Structure formats: C-alpha cells, structure tokens
Amino acid sequence: MPTIYKILSETMWNKARKDGVFQGSEVDLRDGFIHFSTASQALETAAKHFSSQRDLVLLYVDTERLGAALKWEPSRGGALFPHLYGDLALTAVTESAPLPLGADGIHVFPSLKD
C-alpha cells in the first residue's frame, strides 16, 4: 500500500473528523487540489510550509483508496508531488499522528512508510 502524507492543523483535522471529509486547507482550496507529500518529501514540506507551527497532525493516506483524482505533478525542483483533485475521504486515512516541534524548532516526525 503506497502511503502519502498530509500535514494540517489539529483544528482542521478535528473539523474533518466531525464533517467526515477533508476539503482542504486555504492553500489547497486556492490551488484547486489538496497537496500531499511522499515520505521523502514530508520533512522538507514541514520545514518550508509549516516552520515553527505547533499543533500539527500528520495524516497517512493510502493512495490506492484515492482513485483517479490523485495526480502526480511536478513541483519543487521538478519533483513529482501527489495532488488530489477532490475531497479527501477519511476512509483513505489509515493513521494520524501528532507532529510536535522539537527543542530545536524542527518538527519531530513519527516513522514514515513508503
């Protein structure tokens, strides 16, 4: 099962669980798709877009449950990033974990799966 990752605020995650679906962050809604990262991209994504932010959650998402709405498109430096053109059904989320800040101000990641 290929896994991709979504970093979002605890507030957004709580709303998604209440609503039964995640429709995207402000950036996702502006861009027209939900941004994800692979295991090898997640740390850089956290550093670049979520620097010093607390109360974050990391979602583990099964790509096989996303269907044709998932597209792999070039982004940072031409690397292919997963983008979901539609809402994220919570049935595709296999796990969630807190993403705390370490004493050095860098997020402490749980173990990631490819």
Residue frames relative to the residue before (quaternion, step in Angstrom):
aa qw qx qy qz dx dy dz
M 1.0000 0.0000 0.0000 0.0000 0.00 0.00 0.00
P 0.2854 -0.7551 0.5635 0.1752 3.62 -0.45 1.14
T 0.1678 -0.7970 0.5776 0.0551 3.55 -0.89 1.00
I 0.0744 -0.7452 0.6603 0.0558 3.54 -1.14 0.79
Y 0.3630 -0.7666 0.5101 0.1425 3.55 -1.27 0.43
K 0.1236 -0.7516 0.6442 0.0696 3.51 -1.22 0.70
I 0.1843 -0.7483 0.6294 0.0998 3.55 -0.92 0.98
L 0.1540 0.7795 -0.5937 0.1273 3.56 -0.83 0.99
S 0.6176 -0.5481 0.4052 0.3924 3.54 -1.26 0.31
E 0.6193 -0.5394 0.4223 0.3837 3.53 -1.22 0.52
T 0.6113 0.5589 -0.3353 0.4489 3.59 1.08 -0.76
M 0.6703 0.4854 -0.2970 0.4762 3.61 0.91 -0.90
W 0.6503 0.5166 -0.3173 0.4578 3.58 0.98 -0.83
N 0.6461 0.5101 -0.3215 0.4680 3.59 0.97 -0.81
K 0.6407 0.5103 -0.3219 0.4749 3.60 1.02 -0.77
A 0.6457 0.5222 -0.3210 0.4553 3.59 0.94 -0.86
R 0.6602 0.4971 -0.3154 0.4664 3.58 0.94 -0.84
K 0.6353 0.5193 -0.3214 0.4727 3.58 1.07 -0.74
D 0.7294 0.4342 -0.2223 0.4796 3.58 0.97 -0.97
G 0.4272 -0.7151 0.4505 0.3211 3.59 1.20 -0.49
V 0.7627 0.2005 -0.1276 0.6015 3.58 1.32 0.13
F 0.2546 -0.7263 0.6103 0.1878 3.58 -1.21 0.54
Q 0.2199 -0.8162 0.5270 0.0882 3.55 -0.60 1.19
G 0.6643 -0.5081 0.2929 0.4634 3.58 1.26 -0.13
S 0.5183 -0.6023 0.5131 0.3245 3.50 -1.36 0.40
E 0.7192 -0.3924 0.3149 0.4791 3.60 -1.26 -0.04
V 0.6597 0.5035 -0.3056 0.4667 3.59 0.94 -0.89
D 0.6393 0.5241 -0.3244 0.4597 3.59 0.96 -0.85
L 0.6775 0.4953 -0.2915 0.4591 3.56 0.86 -0.98
R 0.6392 0.5235 -0.3188 0.4644 3.58 1.03 -0.79
D 0.7366 0.4303 -0.2309 0.4679 3.58 0.92 -0.93
G 0.4821 -0.7046 0.4105 0.3203 3.61 1.23 -0.29
F 0.7547 0.2041 -0.1737 0.5988 3.57 1.28 0.30
I 0.4711 -0.6447 0.5165 0.3093 3.57 -1.27 0.38
H 0.3584 -0.7464 0.5346 0.1690 3.54 -0.80 1.14
F 0.0181 -0.7655 0.6432 0.0015 3.55 -1.05 0.86
S 0.2329 -0.7354 0.6111 0.1777 3.54 -1.37 0.11
T 0.4461 -0.6203 0.5612 0.3183 3.52 -1.30 0.40
A 0.7087 -0.4224 0.3282 0.4599 3.59 -1.29 0.09
S 0.7068 0.4649 -0.2735 0.4576 3.60 0.91 -0.84
Q 0.6958 0.4633 -0.2665 0.4797 3.62 1.23 -0.35
A 0.5408 0.6953 -0.3800 0.2823 3.59 1.15 -0.62
L 0.6609 0.5095 -0.3274 0.4432 3.62 0.88 -0.83
E 0.6620 0.4911 -0.3016 0.4791 3.58 0.96 -0.85
T 0.6175 0.5395 -0.3398 0.4606 3.59 1.04 -0.75
A 0.6528 0.5086 -0.3132 0.4659 3.58 0.92 -0.88
A 0.6820 0.4909 -0.2903 0.4579 3.58 0.89 -0.93
K 0.7157 0.4701 -0.2551 0.4492 3.59 0.93 -0.90
H 0.8286 0.2700 -0.1049 0.4790 3.59 0.82 -0.97
F 0.7802 0.2953 -0.1488 0.5310 3.61 1.22 -0.37
S 0.1834 0.8319 -0.5048 0.1397 3.57 1.23 0.47
S 0.8661 0.0667 -0.1034 0.4845 3.56 -0.94 1.05
Q 0.4969 0.6570 -0.4438 0.3528 3.63 1.19 0.10
R 0.2614 -0.7519 0.5912 0.1296 3.50 -1.02 0.92
D 0.7882 0.3480 -0.2395 0.4475 3.56 -1.37 0.05
L 0.3778 0.7064 -0.5047 0.3216 3.54 0.90 0.99
V 0.2127 -0.7443 0.6221 0.1169 3.51 -1.31 0.53
L 0.2377 -0.7426 0.6096 0.1430 3.54 -1.13 0.73
L 0.1793 -0.7803 0.5930 0.0853 3.56 -0.78 1.10
Y 0.2544 -0.7097 0.6392 0.1515 3.54 -1.10 0.84
V 0.0470 -0.8270 0.5592 -0.0345 3.58 -0.59 1.13
D 0.3667 -0.7276 0.5491 0.1862 3.56 -0.90 1.05
T 0.3826 -0.7575 0.4822 0.2174 3.59 -0.45 1.21
E 0.6187 0.5755 -0.3479 0.4062 3.59 1.06 -0.66
R 0.6733 0.4885 -0.2899 0.4734 3.59 1.22 -0.43
L 0.6102 0.5922 -0.3402 0.4016 3.61 1.27 -0.09
G 0.3277 -0.7871 0.4732 0.2217 3.59 1.18 -0.40
A 0.8195 -0.2994 0.2171 0.4379 3.51 -1.33 -0.46
A 0.5490 0.6236 -0.3976 0.3893 3.61 1.22 -0.26
L 0.6182 0.5190 -0.3435 0.4801 3.61 1.28 -0.28
K 0.0288 -0.7901 0.6115 -0.0328 3.55 -0.78 1.12
W 0.2800 -0.7232 0.6059 0.1774 3.57 -1.13 0.71
E 0.0528 0.8317 -0.5418 0.1093 3.56 -0.43 1.26
P 0.5577 -0.6175 0.4328 0.3470 3.59 -1.10 0.66
S 0.0201 0.7647 -0.6431 0.0354 3.53 -1.11 0.81
R 0.8502 0.0849 -0.0389 0.5181 3.61 -0.87 -0.95
G 0.8650 -0.0515 0.0117 0.4990 3.54 -0.65 1.12
G 0.6610 -0.5274 0.3073 0.4365 3.59 1.17 0.44
A 0.4484 0.6813 -0.4621 0.3482 3.61 1.26 -0.03
L 0.4449 -0.6819 0.5118 0.2743 3.57 -1.10 0.70
F 0.0932 -0.7864 0.6105 0.0104 3.54 -0.86 1.08
P 0.4509 -0.6790 0.5031 0.2874 3.59 -1.09 0.66
H 0.0294 -0.7801 0.6244 -0.0278 3.56 -0.89 1.04
L 0.2109 -0.7826 0.5761 0.1055 3.57 -0.87 0.96
Y 0.2035 -0.7793 0.5859 0.0898 3.56 -0.66 1.17
G 0.7007 0.3322 -0.2935 0.5590 3.52 0.25 1.35
D 0.6711 -0.4767 0.3734 0.4277 3.54 -1.31 -0.05
L 0.4129 -0.6699 0.5563 0.2669 3.53 -1.26 0.51
A 0.2711 -0.7461 0.5891 0.1509 3.56 -0.53 1.20
L 0.4904 -0.6937 0.4409 0.2895 3.58 -0.82 0.95
T 0.5321 0.6173 -0.4089 0.4106 3.60 1.22 -0.24
A 0.6334 0.5190 -0.3268 0.4718 3.60 1.25 -0.34
V 0.5996 0.5441 -0.3561 0.4665 3.60 1.27 -0.32
T 0.2011 -0.8181 0.5320 0.0854 3.57 -0.52 1.19
E 0.7949 0.0108 0.0468 0.6048 3.55 1.21 -0.52
S 0.0678 -0.7551 0.6459 0.0892 3.55 -1.29 0.39
A 0.0388 -0.7978 0.6017 -0.0084 3.55 -1.13 0.68
P 0.5225 -0.6056 0.4803 0.3599 3.58 -1.10 0.60
L 0.2026 -0.7596 0.6084 0.1087 3.55 -1.19 0.64
P 0.0418 -0.8574 0.5129 0.0004 3.59 0.42 1.23
L 0.4763 -0.6178 0.5366 0.3216 3.53 -1.35 0.30
G 0.3790 -0.7008 0.5561 0.2366 3.54 -1.02 0.82
A 0.7129 -0.4371 0.3314 0.4370 3.57 -1.30 0.14
D 0.6780 0.4861 -0.2796 0.4752 3.59 1.19 -0.58
G 0.5606 -0.6324 0.3728 0.3832 3.60 1.31 0.07
I 0.5927 0.5366 -0.3653 0.4767 3.59 1.29 0.15
H 0.5298 -0.6508 0.4416 0.3176 3.57 -0.97 0.84
V 0.3138 -0.7335 0.5796 0.1660 3.53 -1.07 0.87
F 0.2048 -0.8193 0.5308 0.0716 3.55 -0.39 1.29
P 0.4247 -0.6293 0.5716 0.3114 3.53 -1.16 0.59
S 0.6736 -0.4554 0.3430 0.4704 3.59 -1.21 -0.04
L 0.2598 -0.7734 0.5681 0.1083 3.54 -1.01 0.95
K 0.2809 -0.7411 0.5900 0.1542 3.55 -1.19 0.67
D 0.4206 -0.6809 0.5283 0.2833 3.57 -1.12 0.58
